[in-house]
Amino acid sequence: MTDPRLTSARESSGRPLDAGVSQAIIDSVVDITLAHGLREVTISSVVTAAKTTRPAFYRRFKSLDEMLLFVVNSRATSFNASDHGSLEEDLYAVQLVSVERLNDRFLRAVLPYLAYRGMSDGSCMPLLNREFIGPFRDTVRSALERAVDRGEISQLPNLSEVCNVLSGMLVPDALCSEGSRDLTERDARRSAQVAALAARLGPSDG
């Protein structure tokens, strides 16, 4: 795997990364998580299952958290900022990707841990923003800016409020330990409709 996120400073040795080893690490993380739970995922267990070494791991990832975020994103469709003709359709496209991600069993196992780490460990938050939260917010921002340009809304609403509506209508149903379920296109559509309505309200007074 030659994803640029696996390079940067870790290329200082001058040797190219072995794509087969990278894929073995990723596959091992997923297999261990789905078979035994995230608590069994350690650097030692991963390199053993992948038949590789700790130095090989650290050439690719700085930490376990960075590895988990990379694997999450490697398994999911990227957010697409294309113009779909209207605010609702743009947000619907965002939510279809969110539904796909949240239906992934690996992500469901990992996301609560990553959210906890983001709140409790300041060093993890830049990774969450770069790899997971940032692309989502950037795509929603682009959709809102296009809506202003089209004249659908008179001014940019509060980005965080719109994002909270979009995520808040999906995440509880996907991740609650009691009553969690697979999300559907209907969930994507309904959340996009509600978020579009919220955007038309404009920025809150707060």
C-alpha positions, 0 to 999 in steps of 0.5 A, a space after each residue: 500500500 502506497 497511501 501518502 499517509 504511510 510515508 512522510 517522515 517515515 521515509 527517512 530510511 530511504 527504503 520504500 514501504 512494502 505494500 504486502 506488509 502494510 496490507 498484512 498489518 491492516 488485515 490483522 487489525 480488522 481480523 483481531 477486532 472482529 474476532 476478539 474485540 478491540 481490547 485484544 488489538 495491541 501492537 504486539 498482537 498485530 505484528 504477530 498476526 501480520 508476521 512482521 516486526 515492531 520496526 516495520 509497524 513504526 515505519 508506517 504508524 506513529 501509534 496504535 491510534 494512528 493505525 486505527 484511524 488509517 484502517 477506518 478510512 482505508 475501508 470506507 468511501 471518501 466524502 465527495 464534495 461534488 455538486 449534486 444540484 441542491 443543498 439537500 442532495 449535496 447533504 444526502 450524498 454526504 450522508 450516504 457515505 456516513 451510512 456506509 461508514 457507520 454500517 461497517 462493523 470494524 468502525 462500530 467497534 473502533 469509533 467509540 474508542 477513538 472518540 474517547 481518546 480524542 476527548 481524553 488525549 490531546 495528542 489524538 485529536 489532531 489525528 481525528 480531525 485530519 482523518 475523520 472529522 475534518 473531511 466530513 466537516 469540509 464536505 458539509 462546508 462546501 455544500 453550504 457554500 454552494 447553497 449560498 451561491 445558488 441562493 438557496 440560503 441567504 447566509 452561511 449557517 453555523 457549520 457545527 450545528 448542521 454537522 451535529 444534526 447530520 451526525 446526531 441523526 445517525 450515530 445513536 442508532 448505529 452505535 448505541 449498545 442497546 438497539 443498534 441497527 444497520 442504517 439505510 438510505 432512508 436514514 441518509 435522506 431524512 437526516 439530509 432533509 432535517 439538516 437542510 431545514 436547519 441550514 435555512 434557519 440561519 446562524 443561531 443567536 449564540 
